């Protein structure tokens, strides 16, 4: 087997790279768009992209309703329609669940506030000897009250998002 001299290998390699580099089309950047059409690039004043290869993946176009800023949320195409009576029943069920959750949270809040006793709850067992333990429990109680208040506010927001309850005759 014959081997080629190193300078010939280098020459062939350089020629191969040169041919490969010329085979790739030029790509122009026009703002956030790319093109390989020279006439379009000249008309729009685009800049030639130098360096590595460019891969462009076409994105999806937003729906017309989303583009126009429509506030109503629509079901995806092909999803089943819900009868208005069924929807009212679902809304009523959701309302009753949220109202029962609100009642539980409000009752829990009342109990937490009673136990907290305006920041001076009754000391328990070893807390009379370890004041830091008492302070930690008071801080935990205060945090629990704040979390429960946040839960109550969230439930009220959800209730506010439901359509108004139809008035009974």
C-alpha positions as a LaTeX table, in Angstrom:
\begin{tabular}{lrrr}
\hline
Residue & $x$ (\AA) & $y$ (\AA) & $z$ (\AA) \\
\hline
Unk1 & 0.00 & 0.00 & 0.00 \\
Unk2 & 1.43 & 3.37 & $-1.01$ \\
Unk3 & 1.11 & 6.45 & 1.17 \\
Unk4 & 0.85 & 9.96 & $-0.13$ \\
Unk5 & 3.30 & 12.59 & 1.03 \\
Unk6 & 2.02 & 14.83 & 3.80 \\
Unk7 & 2.01 & 17.98 & 1.62 \\
Unk8 & $-0.28$ & 16.26 & $-0.92$ \\
Unk9 & $-2.68$ & 15.19 & 1.83 \\
Unk10 & $-2.73$ & 18.75 & 3.12 \\
Unk11 & $-3.39$ & 20.09 & $-0.38$ \\
Unk12 & $-6.28$ & 17.66 & $-0.98$ \\
Unk13 & $-7.75$ & 18.42 & 2.42 \\
Unk14 & $-7.58$ & 22.17 & 1.78 \\
Unk15 & $-9.14$ & 21.77 & $-1.65$ \\
Unk16 & $-11.93$ & 19.61 & $-0.20$ \\
Unk17 & $-12.71$ & 22.14 & 2.50 \\
Unk18 & $-12.68$ & 24.94 & $-0.06$ \\
Unk19 & $-15.11$ & 23.08 & $-2.34$ \\
Unk20 & $-17.36$ & 22.27 & 0.60 \\
Unk21 & $-17.41$ & 25.89 & 1.79 \\
Unk22 & $-18.39$ & 27.18 & $-1.66$ \\
Unk23 & $-21.18$ & 24.61 & $-1.99$ \\
Unk24 & $-23.11$ & 26.17 & 0.90 \\
Unk25 & $-25.46$ & 29.00 & $-0.04$ \\
Unk26 & $-25.12$ & 32.43 & 1.46 \\
Unk27 & $-27.62$ & 33.36 & 4.15 \\
Unk28 & $-28.72$ & 36.90 & 4.96 \\
Unk29 & $-30.22$ & 38.18 & 8.18 \\
Unk30 & $-33.08$ & 40.66 & 7.91 \\
Unk31 & $-33.91$ & 41.61 & 11.49 \\
Unk32 & $-35.41$ & 38.45 & 13.00 \\
Unk33 & $-35.82$ & 36.75 & 9.63 \\
Unk34 & $-33.31$ & 34.87 & 7.49 \\
Unk35 & $-33.24$ & 34.37 & 3.73 \\
Unk36 & $-31.07$ & 32.77 & 1.08 \\
Unk37 & $-32.65$ & 34.83 & $-1.71$ \\
Unk38 & $-30.10$ & 37.45 & $-2.80$ \\
Unk39 & $-32.62$ & 39.79 & $-4.48$ \\
Unk40 & $-34.88$ & 39.88 & $-1.40$ \\
Unk41 & $-31.83$ & 40.48 & 0.77 \\
Unk42 & $-30.69$ & 43.42 & $-1.39$ \\
Unk43 & $-34.16$ & 44.98 & $-1.46$ \\
Unk44 & $-34.50$ & 44.80 & 2.31 \\
Unk45 & $-30.92$ & 45.75 & 3.15 \\
Unk46 & $-30.08$ & 42.49 & 4.92 \\
Unk47 & $-26.63$ & 41.57 & 6.22 \\
Unk48 & $-24.70$ & 38.46 & 5.15 \\
Unk49 & $-24.29$ & 35.88 & 7.91 \\
Unk50 & $-20.63$ & 34.88 & 8.27 \\
Unk51 & $-19.32$ & 31.88 & 10.13 \\
Unk52 & $-21.22$ & 28.69 & 10.98 \\
Unk53 & $-24.27$ & 27.13 & 9.48 \\
Unk54 & $-27.70$ & 28.59 & 10.16 \\
Unk55 & $-30.68$ & 26.38 & 10.94 \\
Unk56 & $-34.07$ & 28.06 & 10.93 \\
Unk57 & $-37.16$ & 26.30 & 12.29 \\
Unk58 & $-40.49$ & 27.76 & 11.24 \\
Unk59 & $-42.67$ & 28.55 & 14.25 \\
Unk60 & $-46.42$ & 28.38 & 14.51 \\
Unk61 & $-48.59$ & 31.40 & 13.87 \\
Unk62 & $-50.82$ & 32.61 & 16.72 \\
Unk63 & $-54.55$ & 32.15 & 16.34 \\
Unk64 & $-56.51$ & 35.18 & 15.13 \\
Unk65 & $-58.38$ & 35.51 & 18.44 \\
Unk66 & $-55.15$ & 35.49 & 20.44 \\
Unk67 & $-53.58$ & 38.04 & 18.10 \\
Unk68 & $-56.54$ & 40.38 & 18.41 \\
Unk69 & $-56.33$ & 40.23 & 22.21 \\
Unk70 & $-59.72$ & 38.59 & 22.73 \\
Unk71 & $-60.36$ & 38.21 & 26.45 \\
Unk72 & $-62.64$ & 35.21 & 26.25 \\
Unk73 & $-61.09$ & 31.80 & 26.69 \\
Unk74 & $-62.27$ & 29.40 & 24.05 \\
Unk75 & $-62.21$ & 25.63 & 24.07 \\
Unk76 & $-59.84$ & 23.98 & 21.61 \\
Unk77 & $-61.28$ & 23.06 & 18.22 \\
Unk78 & $-62.89$ & 19.65 & 18.25 \\
Unk79 & $-63.65$ & 19.62 & 21.97 \\
Unk80 & $-67.20$ & 18.64 & 22.91 \\
Unk81 & $-69.71$ & 21.40 & 23.55 \\
Unk82 & $-71.32$ & 21.51 & 26.97 \\
Unk83 & $-75.01$ & 22.21 & 27.23 \\
Unk84 & $-75.71$ & 25.47 & 29.09 \\
Unk85 & $-77.81$ & 23.64 & 31.70 \\
Unk86 & $-74.94$ & 21.22 & 32.32 \\
Unk87 & $-72.52$ & 24.12 & 32.61 \\
Unk88 & $-74.79$ & 25.88 & 35.13 \\
Unk89 & $-74.93$ & 22.64 & 37.13 \\
Unk90 & $-71.13$ & 22.36 & 37.06 \\
Unk91 & $-70.77$ & 25.99 & 38.11 \\
Unk92 & $-73.25$ & 25.45 & 40.93 \\
Unk93 & $-71.37$ & 22.38 & 42.12 \\
Unk94 & $-68.07$ & 24.25 & 41.98 \\
Unk95 & $-69.63$ & 27.13 & 43.91 \\
Unk96 & $-70.94$ & 24.81 & 46.65 \\
Unk97 & $-67.54$ & 23.07 & 46.99 \\
Unk98 & $-65.73$ & 26.41 & 47.19 \\
Unk99 & $-68.24$ & 27.76 & 49.71 \\
Unk100 & $-67.81$ & 24.71 & 51.94 \\
Unk101 & $-64.01$ & 25.07 & 51.69 \\
Unk102 & $-64.34$ & 28.75 & 52.54 \\
Unk103 & $-66.46$ & 27.91 & 55.58 \\
Unk104 & $-63.86$ & 25.37 & 56.80 \\
Unk105 & $-61.03$ & 27.86 & 56.28 \\
Unk106 & $-62.90$ & 30.62 & 58.09 \\
Unk107 & $-63.68$ & 28.29 & 61.02 \\
Unk108 & $-60.03$ & 27.25 & 61.15 \\
Unk109 & $-58.99$ & 30.91 & 61.08 \\
Unk110 & $-61.25$ & 31.69 & 64.02 \\
Unk111 & $-59.74$ & 28.79 & 66.00 \\
Unk112 & $-56.18$ & 29.83 & 65.09 \\
Unk113 & $-56.83$ & 33.41 & 66.23 \\
Unk114 & $-58.38$ & 32.16 & 69.46 \\
Unk115 & $-55.35$ & 29.95 & 70.19 \\
Unk116 & $-52.94$ & 32.74 & 69.18 \\
Unk117 & $-54.59$ & 35.07 & 71.74 \\
Unk118 & $-53.24$ & 38.29 & 70.19 \\
Unk119 & $-49.66$ & 37.00 & 70.21 \\
Unk120 & $-49.76$ & 35.68 & 73.79 \\
Unk121 & $-50.91$ & 32.06 & 73.68 \\
Unk122 & $-50.96$ & 29.93 & 76.82 \\
Unk123 & $-47.59$ & 28.36 & 77.61 \\
Unk124 & $-47.41$ & 24.60 & 77.30 \\
Unk125 & $-45.43$ & 22.14 & 79.47 \\
Unk126 & $-41.71$ & 22.68 & 78.90 \\
Unk127 & $-42.18$ & 26.18 & 77.42 \\
Unk128 & $-42.14$ & 27.69 & 80.93 \\
Unk129 & $-38.53$ & 26.52 & 81.25 \\
Unk130 & $-37.51$ & 27.12 & 77.61 \\
Unk131 & $-38.69$ & 30.57 & 76.49 \\
Unk132 & $-37.24$ & 30.17 & 72.96 \\
Unk133 & $-39.45$ & 27.15 & 72.41 \\
Unk134 & $-42.45$ & 29.33 & 73.29 \\
Unk135 & $-41.30$ & 32.08 & 70.92 \\
Unk136 & $-40.87$ & 29.54 & 68.09 \\
Unk137 & $-44.40$ & 28.22 & 68.62 \\
Unk138 & $-45.82$ & 31.75 & 68.62 \\
Unk139 & $-43.99$ & 32.50 & 65.33 \\
Unk140 & $-45.32$ & 29.24 & 63.83 \\
Unk141 & $-48.85$ & 30.16 & 64.90 \\
Unk142 & $-48.51$ & 33.60 & 63.31 \\
Unk143 & $-47.25$ & 32.05 & 60.06 \\
Unk144 & $-50.12$ & 29.54 & 60.07 \\
Unk145 & $-52.63$ & 32.40 & 60.46 \\
Unk146 & $-51.04$ & 34.23 & 57.52 \\
Unk147 & $-51.14$ & 31.09 & 55.34 \\
Unk148 & $-54.77$ & 30.49 & 56.23 \\
Unk149 & $-55.63$ & 34.12 & 55.39 \\
Unk150 & $-53.96$ & 33.61 & 52.01 \\
Unk151 & $-56.01$ & 30.44 & 51.46 \\
Unk152 & $-59.22$ & 32.31 & 52.30 \\
Unk153 & $-58.32$ & 35.09 & 49.85 \\
Unk154 & $-57.62$ & 32.52 & 47.13 \\
Unk155 & $-60.95$ & 30.77 & 47.66 \\
Unk156 & $-62.75$ & 34.11 & 47.52 \\
Unk157 & $-60.98$ & 34.94 & 44.24 \\
Unk158 & $-62.09$ & 31.62 & 42.78 \\
Unk159 & $-65.65$ & 32.27 & 43.88 \\
Unk160 & $-65.45$ & 35.68 & 42.22 \\
Unk161 & $-64.38$ & 34.08 & 38.93 \\
Unk162 & $-67.50$ & 31.93 & 38.75 \\
Unk163 & $-70.44$ & 33.32 & 36.81 \\
Unk164 & $-73.11$ & 34.94 & 38.97 \\
Unk165 & $-75.55$ & 32.54 & 40.54 \\
Unk166 & $-78.97$ & 32.66 & 38.83 \\
Unk167 & $-81.64$ & 34.10 & 41.08 \\
Unk168 & $-84.25$ & 31.63 & 42.29 \\
Unk169 & $-87.93$ & 32.42 & 41.55 \\
\hline
\end{tabular}
